[in-house]
Amino acid sequence: MAKFKKNESLNNLSASLENYLETIAIVKREKKYARIGAIAKALNVKSSSVNIAMKLLVENNLVVHEKYGHVDLTPQGEALALEVKEKHNILYNFLSKLLFVNDEIADQEACEIEHSISIETVHKIERLHLLLKKYFLKNDEDTLNLKKYLEEMNTIEKL
């Protein structure tokens, strides 16, 4: 399980625990509340695994959970869940809209990258993306030319 200890810096929160926070937020948004079973189903894990994660998240003041009750994010947990989601969206857009990575792969890789990159670096990627769109990809033709170029480079690399 996670190597996150009580009161350790949130910068060291494991990818697994970040996923739990993000999933709690998603389940709450969809169902108005989150329960252990719904979180387990969303993550395709056993309820016992969710209970272990909830214990760690409660100890670190990221969630509130009473046995057999709903799971709620604390303000600190909500902020972290939003940060993870923000990272994911920025990385997904960069991969899919600028590098033309297949949507499914872009989503999966954004999920993997979001846990190992700082929000500062993600914001720099976002600013680079915006700069390229503003000055170099001003219209559909520019974007199409970039896509063609990347496809050609990919073909050359395979030779």
N, C-alpha and C positions, 0 to 999 in steps of 0.2 A: 504494500500500500504506500501511501504518500510518506515523504520524509519531512513533512512540515510539522514543526513542533510549536507548542503553545507559545504565543507572544513573539514568534520569529517574524522577521520582516515580511511584509506581503510580497516583496520582490522575489521571495524564495518560495512562494506558493507553487505547489506542483501543478503540472498540466492537468492531471486528473482532478484535483480539487477545483481548479479554475473551470473545468468542464462541468463539474457539479453546480457551481454557482451560476454559470451561464444557463444550464438546463433548468435549474429552479426558476430563474427569471422567465424562461420561455414557457414552462408549464404554467406558471402563475398567470402569464399574459393570456394563454389559451383557455385555461380553466378557471381563472380568478383565484385559485389557491393551488398549493402543491402538497402532495402527500408522498410518502416513501414509495409506495407502489407505482405511482405515476412517474416519479423520477427514475425508478429502476427500469420501467418499461421504455421510457424515452432514451435511456442510455444502454439498453439491452444488457443489464447486469442484474444480479440477485439483490433482493431487498436487504440481505445481510451486509452486502458491500456498501449499499447506500447508508445503512445505519452506522457503519464504521466511519464513513466520510462525514456524516452529519455530526458525529461526536467530535471529530477534529475541527470542523467548521464552527460548532458551538463553542468549543474551548477557545477559539480564536476570535470570538465575537463577530463572526461573519453571517451566522444564521441563528434563528431562534426556533427551537423544536422541542415540543413536549411529547413524551412517549405517546404514540398512537394519534398524535395531533397533526395539524398542518405544519408545514415548513415555511418560514418567512425569512427573507433576507434582512439583515440589519442595514442601517444606512451605509456602513462600511462595506458590507457584502454586496449591496446594490451598486455602489460605486465601482467596485472591482468587476462585477458582472457586466456593467455597462462598458467599462474599459476594454474587457476581453471582446465584447461584441463589436465595439468600435474598431479595434485592431483587425478583427476578422473581416469586417466590411471593407475597410481600406485596402487590405491585402488582397481580398477577393477581386475588388474592382481593378486594382493594378494588374493582377495576373490575367483576368479575363478580358478586360477592355483595352489594356495597353500591350500585353504580351500575347493576347489571343489564345490563352490556354483554355482548353475545353472546360465548360462550366462546372461539371462534376469534379474534375481534377482540380480546378482552381479552388473550389469550395473545400475539398479535402486538404489540399496543401496549405491553404490559408489557415485552416484549423490547426495544422501541425506547426506552422511558423508562429502563429499568434502567441504561443506559450513560451517562446524562446527569444522574443524580441521586445525591446523596450517601447513604450508608447512614444518616446521622443524619436526613435528611429522610424517608427511607423509614420509619424507626422512628417518626417523628412521625405519618405517615400511618397506620401500623399502630395506634398508640395512639388516634388519632381514631376509627378503625374500631371498636376495642374499646370505647371510650367510648360511641359511638352504639349499639352492640349492647347494652351493659349498661344504659343509662339511657333510650334512646328506642325501641329495637327489641327489646323484651323478649319478644315472642312472634311467632308466625307472622302474626297479624293486623296488627301494627305493620309488619312487613316488607312484607306485601302492600299496605298503605296507602302506604308509601313508593314501591313499584314503580308503583302506579297514579298517584301524584302525578307521578313522573318521566315516565311515559308521557303524561300530560295536558300537561305542560310541553313535551314534545317535539312534540306535536300542535299546540300553540299557536304554537310557534316556526316551524313549517312553513307556517302561514297567512300 
